[in-house]
Amino acid sequence: MENLIANNGRLQKHNVATKLNYWDDPGDGSPPTPIFIGKGRITNERPHLKHNVVVSDITGDEQQYTLDSHGFQYCQHTSIEKDFLDDAAIEASYYPECASFLRSITGASHIHIFNHKVRRGPTHWHHLGLKNLANRGPVTKTHVDQSYIGAELRLRHEFPDKADDLVKKRYQIINVWRPIKTILKDPVAVADASSVPDVDLVGAVMVEDGYAGESWVVRHNPEHKWYFKHRLSPNEVLLIKCFDSEEKVARRALHSAFEDDAYRDMESRQSIEVRCLVLYDG
């Protein structure tokens, strides 16, 4: 086992000193370079710089981290789906599982799943050229999938006839992130929302199959506090809050895959994330 019990009986943490890629702000007020996804490839020419961080292992302390307190939450959840090889099967069986589970965690009245991503590619898959989406791998740049503006854009895109009423109530966007095999190489780090002020976040355009949304890119700040759970298994999920219209709780969690030198030569990570609009009656 990778997590060993120390002499004092406490779990030995696998904290990782690594580098995370933050947006390279040119300082002239110009917006981040747009990202384009479609026709089998992603074009991402947005400049980033590496910064030293320590990602702390929360194993054994999972209950201390919740969606409303930190912007992320680790949960036990077993799926009947194991291989995640067929998109139609994922939508038919896994989507309902995720929706039911997320309702049980959040108490939401309705869960609307708008897409999913399966990742099995190498660490530096963006550079594979034409049709690189066929080898989709980890995203090794700090980001949040939707900005505050981008969350409303997604809500209005998914519910064009109901959005004027829905924006008056609480809504969230939460990703259900699951390992397909136990994660060793390229795990995901999430940042405590309270350690990330809004001033560190910059809206950035992302166009996917014709849909123009807005995500957050991130200016580096050494005060950001990063966490992960070592050896996350397929019977566990990481819930990542990308947006919450409620302003009195954690509203968003930065996240990024990162390289752990201990597992650099292992096979590529396999994971699936399901993107969910979480709606409430009040």
C-alpha positions in Angstrom: 0.0 0.0 0.0 1.1 3.5 -0.8 -0.4 5.1 2.4 1.5 3.6 5.3 0.6 3.7 9.0 3.3 5.6 10.8 4.7 4.6 14.2 2.3 6.9 16.1 -0.7 5.1 14.4 -1.6 8.0 12.1 -1.9 7.7 8.4 1.3 8.7 6.5 0.2 11.4 4.0 1.4 11.5 0.4 1.9 15.2 0.0 3.4 16.2 -3.3 5.8 19.0 -4.2 5.1 19.8 -7.8 4.4 22.6 -10.3 1.1 23.9 -11.5 0.5 25.9 -14.6 -1.1 29.3 -14.1 -2.2 31.8 -16.7 0.7 34.1 -17.9 -1.0 37.4 -17.5 0.6 39.8 -20.1 -0.3 42.7 -17.7 -1.7 44.9 -20.5 -5.4 44.2 -19.9 -5.7 42.0 -22.9 -8.1 39.0 -22.5 -6.8 35.4 -22.4 -6.5 33.7 -25.8 -9.7 31.8 -26.7 -9.7 28.0 -26.8 -11.5 26.2 -29.6 -12.8 22.7 -29.4 -14.4 20.9 -32.3 -14.0 18.7 -35.4 -12.0 16.2 -33.3 -9.4 18.6 -31.9 -8.7 21.3 -29.4 -6.6 24.4 -30.1 -5.2 25.9 -26.9 -2.5 28.5 -27.5 -3.1 30.3 -24.1 0.3 31.0 -22.4 0.9 29.6 -18.9 3.8 29.6 -16.5 4.8 26.9 -14.0 4.8 27.7 -10.3 5.9 25.6 -7.3 3.2 24.3 -5.0 2.6 21.6 -2.5 -0.6 19.6 -2.9 -1.7 18.2 0.4 -3.1 14.7 0.7 -6.4 14.7 2.6 -6.7 11.0 3.0 -8.3 10.2 6.4 -9.6 13.7 6.7 -12.1 13.6 3.9 -15.1 14.7 6.0 -13.5 18.1 6.7 -13.9 19.1 3.1 -17.4 19.9 1.7 -18.9 21.6 -1.3 -20.2 24.5 0.7 -17.1 24.9 2.9 -14.3 24.3 0.4 -15.9 23.9 -3.0 -15.1 20.2 -3.3 -16.1 17.0 -1.7 -14.9 13.3 -1.8 -17.6 10.7 -1.5 -17.9 6.9 -1.6 -20.0 5.8 -4.6 -20.0 2.6 -6.6 -21.3 2.5 -10.2 -22.7 -0.4 -12.2 -20.7 1.1 -15.1 -17.0 0.0 -15.0 -15.4 0.5 -18.4 -17.0 3.7 -19.7 -16.2 2.8 -23.3 -19.6 3.6 -24.9 -21.0 7.1 -24.9 -24.6 5.9 -25.4 -24.3 3.4 -22.5 -22.8 6.2 -20.3 -25.7 8.5 -21.0 -28.3 5.7 -20.6 -27.0 4.2 -17.3 -24.4 6.4 -15.7 -26.1 9.8 -16.1 -29.1 8.6 -14.0 -26.8 7.2 -11.4 -24.9 10.5 -11.1 -28.1 12.5 -11.0 -29.6 10.4 -8.2 -26.4 10.5 -6.2 -26.0 14.3 -6.6 -29.5 14.9 -5.5 -28.9 12.8 -2.3 -25.8 14.9 -1.5 -27.1 18.4 -2.3 -30.9 18.1 -1.7 -31.4 19.7 -5.1 -34.8 19.4 -6.8 -33.4 18.6 -10.3 -30.1 17.6 -11.9 -29.5 18.3 -15.5 -26.4 16.7 -17.1 -25.2 18.5 -20.1 -22.1 16.6 -21.1 -19.3 14.3 -20.0 -15.6 13.8 -20.8 -13.7 10.5 -20.7 -9.9 10.9 -20.4 -7.4 8.1 -21.3 -4.7 10.0 -23.1 -1.1 11.0 -22.2 -0.2 13.9 -20.1 0.8 16.3 -22.9 -2.1 15.3 -25.3 -2.8 18.8 -26.4 0.4 18.7 -28.6 -0.7 15.6 -30.6 -2.0 17.7 -33.5 -5.0 16.9 -35.7 -7.7 14.8 -34.0 -6.0 15.1 -30.6 -9.4 14.7 -28.8 -9.2 11.0 -29.7 -6.5 10.9 -27.1 -8.0 13.3 -24.6 -5.9 13.3 -21.4 -5.6 15.3 -18.2 -6.0 19.1 -18.1 -2.7 20.4 -16.6 -3.7 24.1 -16.3 -5.4 25.7 -13.3 -8.9 26.7 -14.2 -12.6 26.6 -13.4 -14.9 25.3 -16.1 -17.4 28.2 -15.9 -17.0 31.8 -14.7 -19.9 33.5 -13.1 -20.9 34.8 -16.5 -20.2 31.4 -18.1 -22.5 29.6 -15.6 -25.5 31.7 -16.6 -24.6 31.3 -20.3 -24.7 27.5 -19.8 -28.0 27.7 -17.9 -29.6 29.8 -20.6 -28.2 27.5 -23.3 -29.7 24.4 -21.6 -33.0 26.0 -20.6 -33.7 28.8 -23.0 -37.4 28.9 -22.2 -37.0 28.7 -18.4 -33.8 30.5 -17.7 -35.4 33.8 -16.7 -37.1 32.0 -13.8 -34.3 29.7 -13.0 -31.7 32.5 -12.4 -33.9 33.8 -9.6 -33.4 30.6 -7.6 -30.2 28.9 -6.4 -28.4 26.9 -9.0 -25.0 25.3 -9.3 -22.7 23.6 -11.7 -21.0 20.5 -10.2 -18.7 18.0 -11.9 -18.8 14.4 -10.8 -15.2 13.2 -11.3 -14.5 9.5 -11.1 -11.5 7.3 -11.6 -12.0 4.5 -14.1 -8.8 2.8 -12.6 -7.2 3.8 -9.3 -5.4 7.1 -9.9 -1.6 7.2 -9.6 -0.4 9.2 -12.6 -1.7 12.8 -13.1 -4.1 13.1 -10.2 -6.4 16.1 -9.8 -5.7 18.9 -7.3 -8.5 21.2 -6.1 -8.1 24.5 -4.3 -9.9 25.6 -1.1 -12.3 28.3 -2.4 -11.6 30.5 0.6 -7.9 30.8 -0.4 -8.8 32.1 -3.9 -10.1 35.7 -4.1 -12.1 36.7 -7.1 -9.4 39.1 -8.2 -7.2 36.1 -9.1 -9.8 34.9 -11.6 -10.1 36.1 -15.2 -12.9 35.3 -17.6 -11.7 33.4 -20.7 -13.7 32.4 -23.8 -14.0 28.7 -24.7 -15.8 27.7 -27.9 -16.9 24.0 -28.1 -18.8 22.7 -31.1 -20.1 26.2 -31.8 -21.1 26.9 -28.2 -19.3 30.0 -26.8 -18.9 29.8 -23.1 -16.7 31.5 -20.5 -14.4 29.8 -18.0 -11.9 31.2 -15.4 -8.2 31.2 -15.9 -6.1 31.9 -12.8 -3.4 34.4 -11.8 -0.8 32.9 -9.6 -1.1 33.5 -5.9 1.1 31.7 -3.3 -1.8 31.8 -0.9 -3.8 29.3 -2.9 -4.2 26.0 -0.9 -4.2 22.9 -2.9 -5.5 19.4 -2.0 -6.0 15.9 -3.4 -6.7 12.4 -2.3 -4.0 9.9 -3.0 -4.9 6.7 -4.8 -8.5 7.7 -5.5 -10.3 4.5 -6.5 -13.2 3.8 -8.9 -15.5 3.4 -6.0 -15.0 7.1 -5.0 -16.0 10.3 -6.7 -14.7 13.8 -6.4 -17.4 16.5 -6.6 -16.0 19.8 -8.0 -18.1 22.9 -7.7 -17.6 25.1 -10.7 -20.3 27.6 -9.8 -22.9 28.4 -7.1 -25.3 31.3 -7.2 -25.4 31.4 -3.4 -22.8 33.9 -2.3 -22.6 32.9 1.3 -20.8 29.6 0.6 -17.8 28.4 -1.4 -18.7 29.3 -4.9 -16.1 27.6 -7.1 -13.0 25.4 -6.8 -10.0 25.8 -9.0 -8.7 22.5 -10.2 -5.9 21.0 -12.3 -4.2 17.8 -13.0 -0.6 17.7 -11.7 2.5 15.5 -12.2 3.7 13.4 -9.3 7.3 12.3 -9.9 6.7 9.1 -8.1 4.3 7.9 -10.9 5.6 9.8 -13.9 6.3 6.6 -15.8 3.0 4.9 -15.1 0.3 4.3 -17.7 -2.0 7.2 -18.6 -4.7 8.2 -16.2 -8.2 7.0 -16.9 -11.1 9.0 -15.6 -14.6 10.4 -16.4 -16.2 13.6 -15.4 -19.9 14.4 -15.7 -21.0 18.0 -15.9 -24.2 18.8 -14.0 -26.5 21.8 -13.6 -27.9 21.5 -10.1 -31.3 23.3 -9.7 -33.2 24.1 -6.5 -36.9 25.1 -5.9 -36.1 28.0 -3.7 
